[in-house]
Amino acid sequence: MPTPPLRLGRRQALQTATAGLLTLALILWWLLPLGEDPPSGTITFSTGTRAGVYQKYGDLLRKEIRKDMPDLKVKLETSAGSQENVRLVATGQSDFAIAAADAVETYKENGDPGADQLRGVARLYDDYVQLVVPADSDIRTIADLKGKRVSIGVPNSGVRLIADRVLEAAGLDPDKDIQPRAEGIDTGPNLLGHGLDAFFWSGGLPTDGLQQLAERSAFRFVPIQPSLVADLHAEGEPTRYYRATNMPASAYPTIQNNRTVPTMAVSNLLITRKDMDPDLTEWLTRTVLKSRDGIGRHVHSAQLVDVRTAIYTDPLPLHDGARSYYRSVKP
Protein backbone atom coordinates (compact mmCIF):
# COMPACT_ATOMS: atom_id res chain seq x y z
CA MET A 1 0.00 0.00 0.00
CA PRO A 2 1.56 3.36 -1.02
CA THR A 3 2.56 5.79 1.70
CA PRO A 4 0.21 8.81 1.76
CA PRO A 5 1.88 12.14 0.96
CA LEU A 6 3.06 14.15 3.93
CA ARG A 7 0.72 17.06 4.64
CA LEU A 8 2.05 20.10 6.44
CA GLY A 9 -0.13 22.28 8.56
CA ARG A 10 -0.28 26.00 7.88
CA ARG A 11 2.09 26.76 10.76
CA GLN A 12 4.58 24.09 9.66
CA ALA A 13 4.47 25.36 6.08
CA LEU A 14 5.19 28.90 7.23
CA GLN A 15 8.03 27.69 9.44
CA THR A 16 9.53 25.73 6.53
CA ALA A 17 9.27 28.71 4.18
CA THR A 18 10.76 31.03 6.77
CA ALA A 19 13.69 28.66 7.33
CA GLY A 20 14.30 28.57 3.58
CA LEU A 21 14.32 32.36 3.32
CA LEU A 22 16.71 32.61 6.28
CA THR A 23 19.05 30.12 4.63
CA LEU A 24 18.99 32.12 1.39
CA ALA A 25 19.64 35.33 3.30
CA LEU A 26 22.60 33.76 5.07
CA ILE A 27 24.06 32.57 1.75
CA LEU A 28 23.73 36.05 0.27
CA TRP A 29 25.29 37.58 3.38
CA TRP A 30 28.16 35.08 3.14
CA LEU A 31 28.92 36.15 -0.42
CA LEU A 32 28.82 39.89 0.25
CA PRO A 33 31.36 41.96 2.18
CA LEU A 34 30.20 43.65 5.35
CA GLY A 35 30.37 47.20 4.01
CA GLU A 36 27.09 48.42 2.52
CA ASP A 37 28.50 50.48 -0.34
CA PRO A 38 31.57 49.64 -2.44
CA PRO A 39 34.58 51.82 -1.64
CA SER A 40 35.48 54.64 -4.01
CA GLY A 41 38.53 56.78 -4.65
CA THR A 42 41.96 55.85 -6.05
CA ILE A 43 44.57 53.30 -5.02
CA THR A 44 48.00 52.55 -6.42
CA PHE A 45 49.00 48.93 -7.02
CA SER A 46 52.64 48.05 -7.76
CA THR A 47 53.18 44.92 -9.86
CA GLY A 48 56.50 44.07 -11.54
CA THR A 49 58.30 43.98 -14.87
CA ARG A 50 56.47 43.63 -18.17
CA ALA A 51 56.09 40.02 -19.33
CA GLY A 52 56.18 38.88 -15.69
CA VAL A 53 53.40 37.21 -13.73
CA TYR A 54 53.03 40.08 -11.22
CA GLN A 55 52.15 42.48 -14.01
CA LYS A 56 49.68 40.12 -15.66
CA TYR A 57 48.02 39.21 -12.38
CA GLY A 58 47.69 42.87 -11.40
CA ASP A 59 46.07 43.77 -14.72
CA LEU A 60 43.52 40.97 -14.41
CA LEU A 61 42.82 41.79 -10.77
CA ARG A 62 42.16 45.42 -11.68
CA LYS A 63 39.42 44.28 -14.05
CA GLU A 64 37.83 42.20 -11.29
CA ILE A 65 38.04 45.13 -8.86
CA ARG A 66 36.24 47.28 -11.41
CA LYS A 67 33.32 44.84 -11.38
CA ASP A 68 33.02 44.79 -7.59
CA MET A 69 34.01 48.40 -6.88
CA PRO A 70 33.16 50.42 -10.00
CA ASP A 71 33.94 53.75 -8.33
CA LEU A 72 37.40 52.69 -7.19
CA LYS A 73 40.18 53.66 -9.59
CA VAL A 74 43.22 51.35 -9.56
CA LYS A 75 46.49 52.77 -10.88
CA LEU A 76 48.85 49.96 -11.85
CA GLU A 77 52.55 50.76 -11.62
CA THR A 78 55.29 48.55 -13.05
CA SER A 79 58.36 48.09 -10.86
CA ALA A 80 61.61 46.18 -10.55
CA GLY A 81 59.78 43.56 -8.50
CA SER A 82 59.57 42.35 -4.91
CA GLN A 83 62.27 44.42 -3.22
CA GLU A 84 61.08 47.66 -4.76
CA ASN A 85 57.43 46.79 -4.10
CA VAL A 86 58.05 46.30 -0.39
CA ARG A 87 59.78 49.67 -0.16
CA LEU A 88 57.07 51.46 -2.13
CA VAL A 89 54.30 50.18 0.13
CA ALA A 90 56.24 50.66 3.37
CA THR A 91 57.01 54.30 2.51
CA GLY A 92 53.48 55.11 1.33
CA GLN A 93 54.27 55.46 -2.37
CA SER A 94 52.01 52.52 -3.23
CA ASP A 95 48.94 51.23 -1.43
CA PHE A 96 49.08 47.57 -2.42
CA ALA A 97 51.69 45.36 -4.06
CA ILE A 98 52.77 41.78 -4.61
CA ALA A 99 56.05 40.72 -3.02
CA ALA A 100 57.85 37.49 -2.22
CA ALA A 101 58.04 36.54 1.45
CA ASP A 102 61.86 36.51 1.51
CA ALA A 103 61.99 40.10 0.25
CA VAL A 104 59.48 41.18 2.91
CA GLU A 105 61.47 39.49 5.68
CA THR A 106 64.74 40.99 4.40
CA TYR A 107 63.21 44.48 4.49
CA LYS A 108 61.99 43.90 8.04
CA GLU A 109 65.28 42.40 9.19
CA ASN A 110 67.16 45.43 7.85
CA GLY A 111 64.87 47.76 9.79
CA ASP A 112 64.18 49.80 6.67
CA PRO A 113 61.73 52.76 6.73
CA GLY A 114 58.13 51.82 7.47
CA ALA A 115 58.85 48.12 7.97
CA ASP A 116 56.71 48.01 11.12
CA GLN A 117 53.74 49.39 9.16
CA LEU A 118 53.60 46.56 6.62
CA ARG A 119 50.59 44.24 6.74
CA GLY A 120 49.49 41.15 4.82
CA VAL A 121 46.29 40.83 2.81
CA ALA A 122 46.62 37.35 1.30
CA ARG A 123 49.10 34.67 0.48
CA LEU A 124 48.76 34.23 -3.27
CA TYR A 125 50.88 31.66 -5.10
CA ASP A 126 54.48 30.45 -5.23
CA ASP A 127 57.30 31.80 -7.37
CA TYR A 128 59.63 29.15 -8.84
CA VAL A 129 63.30 29.91 -9.41
CA GLN A 130 64.11 29.26 -13.06
CA LEU A 131 67.74 29.23 -14.21
CA VAL A 132 67.66 29.26 -18.01
CA VAL A 133 70.43 28.38 -20.50
CA PRO A 134 70.50 27.62 -24.26
CA ALA A 135 69.69 24.01 -25.13
CA ASP A 136 73.25 23.34 -26.35
CA SER A 137 74.95 25.04 -23.38
CA ASP A 138 77.72 23.31 -21.43
CA ILE A 139 76.27 24.71 -18.20
CA ARG A 140 74.85 21.80 -16.19
CA THR A 141 75.20 23.01 -12.61
CA ILE A 142 75.30 26.35 -10.83
CA ALA A 143 79.07 25.95 -10.38
CA ASP A 144 79.37 25.90 -14.19
CA LEU A 145 78.24 29.55 -14.26
CA LYS A 146 81.74 30.63 -13.27
CA GLY A 147 83.10 33.08 -15.82
CA LYS A 148 79.82 33.15 -17.74
CA ARG A 149 77.60 36.09 -18.69
CA VAL A 150 74.69 35.68 -16.32
CA SER A 151 71.69 37.90 -15.78
CA ILE A 152 70.90 38.08 -12.08
CA GLY A 153 67.88 40.35 -12.45
CA VAL A 154 67.46 44.09 -12.28
CA PRO A 155 68.43 45.96 -9.11
CA ASN A 156 65.77 45.91 -6.35
CA SER A 157 64.04 42.88 -7.85
CA GLY A 158 63.19 39.68 -6.04
CA VAL A 159 65.19 37.85 -8.71
CA ARG A 160 68.36 39.75 -7.77
CA LEU A 161 67.91 38.88 -4.10
CA ILE A 162 67.49 35.17 -4.86
CA ALA A 163 70.17 34.94 -7.56
CA ASP A 164 72.81 36.47 -5.29
CA ARG A 165 71.96 34.04 -2.51
CA VAL A 166 71.92 30.99 -4.80
CA LEU A 167 75.29 31.88 -6.32
CA GLU A 168 76.87 32.47 -2.91
CA ALA A 169 75.49 29.17 -1.59
CA ALA A 170 77.17 27.47 -4.56
CA GLY A 171 80.48 29.13 -3.69
CA LEU A 172 80.40 31.86 -6.36
CA ASP A 173 80.83 35.58 -5.80
CA PRO A 174 78.15 37.36 -7.88
CA ASP A 175 80.47 40.32 -8.45
CA LYS A 176 83.70 38.48 -9.26
CA ASP A 177 83.09 34.89 -10.35
CA ILE A 178 80.53 35.61 -13.09
CA GLN A 179 79.99 38.41 -15.57
CA PRO A 180 76.80 39.82 -14.03
CA ARG A 181 74.11 41.35 -16.19
CA ALA A 182 70.97 43.20 -15.09
CA GLU A 183 68.17 41.97 -17.34
CA GLY A 184 64.53 41.32 -16.55
CA ILE A 185 62.12 38.77 -17.97
CA ASP A 186 61.15 41.37 -20.58
CA THR A 187 64.68 41.54 -22.04
CA GLY A 188 66.63 38.47 -20.85
CA PRO A 189 64.96 35.86 -23.10
CA ASN A 190 65.84 37.81 -26.25
CA LEU A 191 69.50 37.93 -25.22
CA LEU A 192 69.91 34.26 -24.38
CA GLY A 193 72.71 32.94 -26.58
CA HIS A 194 73.23 36.46 -27.95
CA GLY A 195 75.01 38.24 -25.11
CA LEU A 196 73.81 36.06 -22.24
CA ASP A 197 74.93 32.55 -21.32
CA ALA A 198 72.26 32.17 -18.65
CA PHE A 199 69.65 34.12 -16.76
CA PHE A 200 67.84 33.77 -13.47
CA TRP A 201 64.11 34.27 -13.19
CA SER A 202 61.77 33.82 -10.24
CA GLY A 203 58.08 33.81 -11.06
CA GLY A 204 54.81 31.93 -11.22
CA LEU A 205 54.38 29.04 -13.62
CA PRO A 206 54.29 29.44 -16.50
CA THR A 207 55.71 32.91 -17.14
CA ASP A 208 54.71 34.61 -20.41
CA GLY A 209 58.27 35.70 -21.23
CA LEU A 210 59.47 32.08 -21.12
CA GLN A 211 56.43 30.71 -22.90
CA GLN A 212 57.13 33.08 -25.77
CA LEU A 213 60.79 32.06 -25.82
CA ALA A 214 59.77 28.39 -25.97
CA GLU A 215 57.76 29.10 -29.13
CA ARG A 216 60.80 30.32 -31.05
CA SER A 217 63.91 28.85 -29.41
CA ALA A 218 65.09 25.80 -27.47
CA PHE A 219 66.43 26.20 -23.96
CA ARG A 220 67.03 24.20 -20.77
CA PHE A 221 66.61 24.67 -17.05
CA VAL A 222 69.62 24.16 -14.79
CA PRO A 223 68.54 22.25 -11.66
CA ILE A 224 68.80 23.73 -8.17
CA GLN A 225 69.33 20.77 -5.89
CA PRO A 226 67.69 20.29 -2.44
CA SER A 227 71.14 20.24 -0.81
CA LEU A 228 71.73 23.82 -1.93
CA VAL A 229 68.36 24.89 -0.49
CA ALA A 230 69.39 23.29 2.80
CA ASP A 231 72.61 25.33 2.71
CA LEU A 232 70.54 28.47 2.13
CA HIS A 233 68.39 27.73 5.18
CA ALA A 234 71.50 27.89 7.33
CA GLU A 235 72.17 31.49 6.30
CA GLY A 236 69.46 33.22 8.31
CA GLU A 237 65.82 34.13 8.79
CA PRO A 238 64.84 35.32 5.25
CA THR A 239 66.08 32.12 3.62
CA ARG A 240 63.69 29.94 5.62
CA TYR A 241 61.00 31.00 3.16
CA TYR A 242 62.67 28.99 0.39
CA ARG A 243 61.51 25.41 -0.06
CA ALA A 244 62.98 22.67 -2.20
CA THR A 245 60.53 21.49 -4.84
CA ASN A 246 60.23 20.34 -8.45
CA MET A 247 59.07 22.42 -11.35
CA PRO A 248 56.18 20.35 -12.75
CA ALA A 249 56.63 18.86 -16.21
CA SER A 250 53.50 20.66 -17.37
CA ALA A 251 55.00 24.14 -16.83
CA TYR A 252 56.75 24.31 -20.21
CA PRO A 253 55.87 21.02 -21.96
CA THR A 254 57.86 21.55 -25.17
CA ILE A 255 60.98 22.37 -23.18
CA GLN A 256 60.83 19.87 -20.34
CA ASN A 257 59.91 16.80 -22.39
CA ASN A 258 57.72 15.39 -19.63
CA ARG A 259 60.45 15.81 -16.99
CA THR A 260 60.35 17.73 -13.73
CA VAL A 261 63.23 20.02 -12.71
CA PRO A 262 64.59 20.28 -9.15
CA THR A 263 64.40 23.87 -7.98
CA MET A 264 63.14 26.01 -5.11
CA ALA A 265 60.06 28.13 -4.53
CA VAL A 266 58.98 31.05 -2.35
CA SER A 267 55.47 32.26 -1.57
CA ASN A 268 54.08 35.57 -2.81
CA LEU A 269 52.06 37.91 -0.62
CA LEU A 270 49.61 40.69 -1.36
CA ILE A 271 50.74 43.43 1.01
CA THR A 272 49.55 46.83 2.24
CA ARG A 273 50.06 49.19 5.19
CA LYS A 274 48.51 49.25 8.63
CA ASP A 275 46.78 52.59 7.93
CA MET A 276 44.94 51.36 4.81
CA ASP A 277 41.15 51.70 5.14
CA PRO A 278 39.79 48.46 6.69
CA ASP A 279 36.57 48.49 4.66
CA LEU A 280 38.45 48.90 1.37
CA THR A 281 40.92 46.17 2.34
CA GLU A 282 38.07 43.81 3.23
CA TRP A 283 36.42 44.38 -0.15
CA LEU A 284 39.73 43.90 -1.94
CA THR A 285 40.42 40.66 -0.06
CA ARG A 286 37.03 39.34 -1.06
CA THR A 287 37.68 40.21 -4.72
CA VAL A 288 41.06 38.44 -4.67
CA LEU A 289 39.51 35.22 -3.38
CA LYS A 290 36.34 35.43 -5.45
CA SER A 291 38.21 36.05 -8.71
CA ARG A 292 40.58 33.09 -8.33
CA ASP A 293 39.02 30.93 -11.04
CA GLY A 294 38.53 33.78 -13.50
CA ILE A 295 42.09 35.03 -13.18
CA GLY A 296 43.37 31.45 -13.01
CA ARG A 297 42.18 30.81 -16.56
CA HIS A 298 44.82 33.29 -17.73
CA VAL A 299 47.41 33.09 -14.93
CA HIS A 300 47.72 29.41 -14.11
CA SER A 301 49.48 29.96 -10.79
CA ALA A 302 46.54 32.05 -9.53
CA GLN A 303 44.44 28.88 -9.39
CA LEU A 304 46.30 28.05 -6.18
CA VAL A 305 44.88 31.04 -4.28
CA ASP A 306 42.71 29.53 -1.56
CA VAL A 307 40.94 30.93 1.49
CA ARG A 308 42.43 28.19 3.69
CA THR A 309 46.01 29.24 2.89
CA ALA A 310 45.51 32.92 2.05
CA ILE A 311 45.45 33.87 5.74
CA TYR A 312 49.05 32.74 6.23
CA THR A 313 50.88 35.96 5.38
CA ASP A 314 53.99 35.28 7.46
CA PRO A 315 56.20 37.28 8.06
CA LEU A 316 53.48 39.94 8.16
CA PRO A 317 50.46 40.13 10.46
CA LEU A 318 47.11 40.32 8.69
CA HIS A 319 45.60 43.71 8.03
CA ASP A 320 42.45 44.27 10.11
CA GLY A 321 40.28 44.51 7.01
CA ALA A 322 41.61 41.24 5.61
CA ARG A 323 41.10 39.57 9.00
CA SER A 324 37.46 40.71 9.01
CA TYR A 325 36.90 39.06 5.64
CA TYR A 326 38.46 35.75 6.67
CA ARG A 327 36.40 35.71 9.87
CA SER A 328 33.23 36.31 7.86
CA VAL A 329 33.81 33.21 5.73
CA LYS A 330 35.18 30.95 8.46
CA PRO A 331 33.30 27.62 8.35
DRENMI-754697 format. One line per field, with one value per residue (C-alpha): residue number from 0; residue in three letters; x, y, z. Coordinates in nm, 4 decimals. Example, Ala and Ser with C-alpha at 12.3 -4.5 7.8 and 13.67 -1.06 7.14 Angstrom:
2
seq [0,1];
type [ALA,SER];
px [1.2300,1.3670];
py [-0.4500,-0.1060];
pz [0.7800,0.7140];
# end
This chain:
331
seq [0,1,2,3,4,5,6,7,8,9,10,11,12,13,14,15,16,17,18,19,20,21,22,23,24,25,26,27,28,29,30,31,32,33,34,35,36,37,38,39,40,41,42,43,44,45,46,47,48,49,50,51,52,53,54,55,56,57,58,59,60,61,62,63,64,65,66,67,68,69,70,71,72,73,74,75,76,77,78,79,80,81,82,83,84,85,86,87,88,89,90,91,92,93,94,95,96,97,98,99,100,101,102,103,104,105,106,107,108,109,110,111,112,113,114,115,116,117,118,119,120,121,122,123,124,125,126,127,128,129,130,131,132,133,134,135,136,137,138,139,140,141,142,143,144,145,146,147,148,149,150,151,152,153,154,155,156,157,158,159,160,161,162,163,164,165,166,167,168,169,170,171,172,173,174,175,176,177,178,179,180,181,182,183,184,185,186,187,188,189,190,191,192,193,194,195,196,197,198,199,200,201,202,203,204,205,206,207,208,209,210,211,212,213,214,215,216,217,218,219,220,221,222,223,224,225,226,227,228,229,230,231,232,233,234,235,236,237,238,239,240,241,242,243,244,245,246,247,248,249,250,251,252,253,254,255,256,257,258,259,260,261,262,263,264,265,266,267,268,269,270,271,272,273,274,275,276,277,278,279,280,281,282,283,284,285,286,287,288,289,290,291,292,293,294,295,296,297,298,299,300,301,302,303,304,305,306,307,308,309,310,311,312,313,314,315,316,317,318,319,320,321,322,323,324,325,326,327,328,329,330];
type [MET,PRO,THR,PRO,PRO,LEU,ARG,LEU,GLY,ARG,ARG,GLN,ALA,LEU,GLN,THR,ALA,THR,ALA,GLY,LEU,LEU,THR,LEU,ALA,LEU,ILE,LEU,TRP,TRP,LEU,LEU,PRO,LEU,GLY,GLU,ASP,PRO,PRO,SER,GLY,THR,ILE,THR,PHE,SER,THR,GLY,THR,ARG,ALA,GLY,VAL,TYR,GLN,LYS,TYR,GLY,ASP,LEU,LEU,ARG,LYS,GLU,ILE,ARG,LYS,ASP,MET,PRO,ASP,LEU,LYS,VAL,LYS,LEU,GLU,THR,SER,ALA,GLY,SER,GLN,GLU,ASN,VAL,ARG,LEU,VAL,ALA,THR,GLY,GLN,SER,ASP,PHE,ALA,ILE,ALA,ALA,ALA,ASP,ALA,VAL,GLU,THR,TYR,LYS,GLU,ASN,GLY,ASP,PRO,GLY,ALA,ASP,GLN,LEU,ARG,GLY,VAL,ALA,ARG,LEU,TYR,ASP,ASP,TYR,VAL,GLN,LEU,VAL,VAL,PRO,ALA,ASP,SER,ASP,ILE,ARG,THR,ILE,ALA,ASP,LEU,LYS,GLY,LYS,ARG,VAL,SER,ILE,GLY,VAL,PRO,ASN,SER,GLY,VAL,ARG,LEU,ILE,ALA,ASP,ARG,VAL,LEU,GLU,ALA,ALA,GLY,LEU,ASP,PRO,ASP,LYS,ASP,ILE,GLN,PRO,ARG,ALA,GLU,GLY,ILE,ASP,THR,GLY,PRO,ASN,LEU,LEU,GLY,HIS,GLY,LEU,ASP,ALA,PHE,PHE,TRP,SER,GLY,GLY,LEU,PRO,THR,ASP,GLY,LEU,GLN,GLN,LEU,ALA,GLU,ARG,SER,ALA,PHE,ARG,PHE,VAL,PRO,ILE,GLN,PRO,SER,LEU,VAL,ALA,ASP,LEU,HIS,ALA,GLU,GLY,GLU,PRO,THR,ARG,TYR,TYR,ARG,ALA,THR,ASN,MET,PRO,ALA,SER,ALA,TYR,PRO,THR,ILE,GLN,ASN,ASN,ARG,THR,VAL,PRO,THR,MET,ALA,VAL,SER,ASN,LEU,LEU,ILE,THR,ARG,LYS,ASP,MET,ASP,PRO,ASP,LEU,THR,GLU,TRP,LEU,THR,ARG,THR,VAL,LEU,LYS,SER,ARG,ASP,GLY,ILE,GLY,ARG,HIS,VAL,HIS,SER,ALA,GLN,LEU,VAL,ASP,VAL,ARG,THR,ALA,ILE,TYR,THR,ASP,PRO,LEU,PRO,LEU,HIS,ASP,GLY,ALA,ARG,SER,TYR,TYR,ARG,SER,VAL,LYS,PRO];
px [0.0000,0.1562,0.2562,0.0214,0.1877,0.3056,0.0716,0.2051,-0.0128,-0.0283,0.2089,0.4576,0.4470,0.5187,0.8028,0.9530,0.9265,1.0762,1.3686,1.4300,1.4320,1.6709,1.9053,1.8986,1.9636,2.2604,2.4059,2.3734,2.5293,2.8161,2.8917,2.8823,3.1365,3.0195,3.0374,2.7089,2.8501,3.1567,3.4582,3.5482,3.8532,4.1958,4.4568,4.8002,4.8997,5.2640,5.3179,5.6497,5.8296,5.6473,5.6092,5.6180,5.3404,5.3025,5.2145,4.9676,4.8020,4.7688,4.6072,4.3518,4.2817,4.2161,3.9424,3.7829,3.8038,3.6242,3.3320,3.3024,3.4011,3.3157,3.3936,3.7400,4.0176,4.3219,4.6493,4.8854,5.2550,5.5290,5.8360,6.1609,5.9783,5.9573,6.2272,6.1078,5.7434,5.8055,5.9778,5.7066,5.4299,5.6243,5.7007,5.3483,5.4270,5.2005,4.8940,4.9080,5.1691,5.2773,5.6050,5.7851,5.8036,6.1861,6.1987,5.9479,6.1469,6.4736,6.3214,6.1989,6.5281,6.7160,6.4872,6.4179,6.1729,5.8128,5.8852,5.6713,5.3735,5.3596,5.0591,4.9492,4.6290,4.6622,4.9098,4.8759,5.0883,5.4484,5.7305,5.9630,6.3303,6.4110,6.7736,6.7661,7.0434,7.0500,6.9689,7.3246,7.4952,7.7721,7.6270,7.4853,7.5204,7.5297,7.9066,7.9366,7.8239,8.1744,8.3103,7.9821,7.7604,7.4688,7.1693,7.0897,6.7876,6.7462,6.8435,6.5768,6.4042,6.3190,6.5192,6.8361,6.7911,6.7494,7.0171,7.2815,7.1959,7.1918,7.5286,7.6867,7.5489,7.7165,8.0482,8.0402,8.0834,7.8147,8.0469,8.3705,8.3086,8.0532,7.9986,7.6797,7.4106,7.0969,6.8174,6.4532,6.2124,6.1149,6.4677,6.6626,6.4957,6.5839,6.9501,6.9911,7.2712,7.3227,7.5012,7.3810,7.4930,7.2264,6.9651,6.7839,6.4115,6.1773,5.8077,5.4811,5.4381,5.4291,5.5708,5.4707,5.8266,5.9472,5.6432,5.7126,6.0794,5.9772,5.7764,6.0802,6.3906,6.5087,6.6431,6.7034,6.6608,6.9623,6.8538,6.8802,6.9326,6.7693,7.1139,7.1728,6.8362,6.9393,7.2605,7.0536,6.8389,7.1504,7.2170,6.9459,6.5816,6.4844,6.6077,6.3693,6.1000,6.2665,6.1513,6.2976,6.0527,6.0229,5.9068,5.6177,5.6635,5.3503,5.4998,5.6751,5.5873,5.7857,6.0985,6.0834,5.9905,5.7715,6.0453,6.0355,6.3230,6.4595,6.4403,6.3145,6.0056,5.8985,5.5468,5.4079,5.2064,4.9611,5.0742,4.9552,5.0064,4.8511,4.6779,4.4943,4.1153,3.9789,3.6569,3.8446,4.0915,3.8069,3.6417,3.9725,4.0425,3.7030,3.7680,4.1058,3.9506,3.6339,3.8210,4.0577,3.9018,3.8529,4.2086,4.3366,4.2180,4.4818,4.7410,4.7723,4.9479,4.6544,4.4438,4.6298,4.4880,4.2714,4.0937,4.2432,4.6006,4.5514,4.5448,4.9054,5.0880,5.3993,5.6195,5.3476,5.0458,4.7113,4.5599,4.2447,4.0281,4.1611,4.1097,3.7462,3.6900,3.8461,3.6405,3.3233,3.3806,3.5177,3.3299];
py [0.0000,0.3361,0.5787,0.8807,1.2143,1.4149,1.7057,2.0098,2.2283,2.5996,2.6764,2.4091,2.5364,2.8903,2.7695,2.5734,2.8714,3.1034,2.8662,2.8575,3.2361,3.2608,3.0121,3.2120,3.5329,3.3756,3.2567,3.6054,3.7582,3.5079,3.6145,3.9885,4.1955,4.3648,4.7199,4.8425,5.0477,4.9642,5.1823,5.4641,5.6779,5.5847,5.3302,5.2554,4.8934,4.8048,4.4924,4.4068,4.3983,4.3625,4.0016,3.8878,3.7211,4.0076,4.2478,4.0120,3.9208,4.2873,4.3770,4.0973,4.1789,4.5421,4.4283,4.2201,4.5126,4.7283,4.4842,4.4794,4.8404,5.0423,5.3753,5.2692,5.3655,5.1351,5.2769,4.9958,5.0758,4.8546,4.8095,4.6180,4.3560,4.2354,4.4416,4.7660,4.6794,4.6302,4.9674,5.1456,5.0176,5.0663,5.4299,5.5111,5.5464,5.2522,5.1233,4.7568,4.5356,4.1776,4.0724,3.7486,3.6538,3.6506,4.0095,4.1177,3.9490,4.0985,4.4480,4.3904,4.2402,4.5433,4.7763,4.9797,5.2756,5.1820,4.8116,4.8014,4.9393,4.6559,4.4239,4.1154,4.0832,3.7351,3.4668,3.4232,3.1659,3.0449,3.1796,2.9151,2.9908,2.9257,2.9230,2.9256,2.8377,2.7624,2.4012,2.3337,2.5044,2.3310,2.4706,2.1798,2.3012,2.6351,2.5952,2.5901,2.9546,3.0626,3.3078,3.3152,3.6086,3.5678,3.7903,3.8076,4.0352,4.4087,4.5959,4.5906,4.2881,3.9677,3.7845,3.9753,3.8879,3.5173,3.4939,3.6467,3.4037,3.0990,3.1883,3.2466,2.9175,2.7470,2.9132,3.1856,3.5583,3.7357,4.0322,3.8479,3.4893,3.5609,3.8415,3.9817,4.1351,4.3202,4.1973,4.1318,3.8771,4.1373,4.1540,3.8474,3.5860,3.7810,3.7933,3.4258,3.2942,3.6462,3.8237,3.6064,3.2553,3.2171,3.4115,3.3772,3.4266,3.3825,3.3809,3.1931,2.9038,2.9438,3.2909,3.4611,3.5699,3.2081,3.0710,3.3081,3.2062,2.8385,2.9098,3.0325,2.8852,2.5800,2.6196,2.4199,2.4669,2.4161,2.2253,2.3732,2.0770,2.0290,2.0236,2.3816,2.4886,2.3289,2.5334,2.8471,2.7732,2.7894,3.1489,3.3222,3.4126,3.5321,3.2119,2.9936,3.1005,2.8987,2.5413,2.2668,2.1489,2.0340,2.2422,2.0347,1.8861,2.0658,2.4137,2.4307,2.1016,2.1548,2.2369,1.9869,1.6796,1.5395,1.5809,1.7730,2.0021,2.0279,2.3874,2.6012,2.8127,3.1049,3.2261,3.5573,3.7911,4.0689,4.3435,4.6833,4.9189,4.9251,5.2591,5.1360,5.1702,4.8459,4.8494,4.8902,4.6171,4.3814,4.4375,4.3905,4.0663,3.9343,4.0214,3.8445,3.5218,3.5431,3.6047,3.3094,3.0934,3.3776,3.5032,3.1453,3.0812,3.3293,3.3091,2.9405,2.9962,3.2053,2.8885,2.8047,3.1042,2.9528,3.0928,2.8187,2.9237,3.2924,3.3871,3.2739,3.5960,3.5277,3.7276,3.9942,4.0128,4.0325,4.3712,4.4274,4.4509,4.1240,3.9567,4.0710,3.9056,3.5750,3.5710,3.6306,3.3207,3.0954,2.7623];
pz [0.0000,-0.1021,0.1698,0.1758,0.0963,0.3931,0.4637,0.6436,0.8564,0.7878,1.0760,0.9656,0.6076,0.7230,0.9440,0.6535,0.4178,0.6774,0.7332,0.3582,0.3323,0.6283,0.4629,0.1386,0.3296,0.5074,0.1753,0.0273,0.3379,0.3136,-0.0417,0.0246,0.2181,0.5347,0.4013,0.2522,-0.0337,-0.2444,-0.1639,-0.4014,-0.4647,-0.6049,-0.5016,-0.6417,-0.7022,-0.7765,-0.9861,-1.1538,-1.4868,-1.8167,-1.9335,-1.5695,-1.3726,-1.1222,-1.4013,-1.5661,-1.2376,-1.1399,-1.4715,-1.4413,-1.0765,-1.1681,-1.4054,-1.1291,-0.8865,-1.1409,-1.1380,-0.7589,-0.6885,-1.0004,-0.8326,-0.7192,-0.9590,-0.9559,-1.0877,-1.1847,-1.1622,-1.3047,-1.0858,-1.0552,-0.8499,-0.4912,-0.3220,-0.4757,-0.4103,-0.0389,-0.0161,-0.2132,0.0128,0.3368,0.2506,0.1329,-0.2371,-0.3230,-0.1431,-0.2418,-0.4060,-0.4613,-0.3020,-0.2223,0.1455,0.1511,0.0254,0.2909,0.5679,0.4398,0.4489,0.8037,0.9185,0.7847,0.9792,0.6671,0.6732,0.7473,0.7973,1.1118,0.9163,0.6616,0.6742,0.4820,0.2808,0.1304,0.0475,-0.3273,-0.5098,-0.5235,-0.7366,-0.8837,-0.9406,-1.3063,-1.4211,-1.8014,-2.0503,-2.4256,-2.5128,-2.6346,-2.3379,-2.1431,-1.8198,-1.6192,-1.2610,-1.0830,-1.0381,-1.4191,-1.4257,-1.3271,-1.5817,-1.7742,-1.8691,-1.6316,-1.5780,-1.2081,-1.2453,-1.2279,-0.9105,-0.6354,-0.7847,-0.6044,-0.8706,-0.7766,-0.4100,-0.4855,-0.7562,-0.5295,-0.2513,-0.4801,-0.6316,-0.2913,-0.1589,-0.4559,-0.3694,-0.6362,-0.5798,-0.7879,-0.8455,-0.9264,-1.0348,-1.3092,-1.5567,-1.4026,-1.6194,-1.5093,-1.7340,-1.6545,-1.7972,-2.0582,-2.2040,-2.0850,-2.3099,-2.6246,-2.5221,-2.4378,-2.6580,-2.7948,-2.5115,-2.2235,-2.1324,-1.8653,-1.6763,-1.3473,-1.3186,-1.0240,-1.1064,-1.1217,-1.3625,-1.6499,-1.7143,-2.0406,-2.1231,-2.1123,-2.2902,-2.5765,-2.5821,-2.5974,-2.9127,-3.1048,-2.9412,-2.7467,-2.3957,-2.0773,-1.7049,-1.4787,-1.1659,-0.8172,-0.5889,-0.2438,-0.0811,-0.1929,-0.0494,0.2798,0.2709,0.2135,0.5177,0.7332,0.6298,0.8307,0.8788,0.5254,0.3617,0.5621,0.3163,0.0394,-0.0063,-0.2200,-0.4836,-0.8448,-1.1355,-1.2747,-1.6208,-1.7372,-1.6832,-2.0213,-2.1956,-2.5166,-2.3176,-2.0337,-2.2390,-1.9625,-1.6990,-1.3733,-1.2708,-0.9151,-0.7978,-0.5111,-0.4528,-0.2352,-0.1571,-0.2808,-0.0623,-0.1362,0.1013,0.2239,0.5193,0.8625,0.7934,0.4809,0.5143,0.6685,0.4658,0.1374,0.2344,0.3230,-0.0145,-0.1936,-0.0060,-0.1062,-0.4720,-0.4666,-0.3376,-0.5454,-0.8705,-0.8333,-1.1036,-1.3504,-1.3184,-1.3012,-1.6561,-1.7731,-1.4927,-1.4109,-1.0786,-0.9530,-0.9395,-0.6184,-0.4280,-0.1561,0.1494,0.3685,0.2890,0.2050,0.5738,0.6235,0.5381,0.7463,0.8058,0.8163,1.0461,0.8692,0.8034,1.0110,0.7007,0.5615,0.9001,0.9007,0.5637,0.6672,0.9865,0.7859,0.5728,0.8457,0.8355];
# end
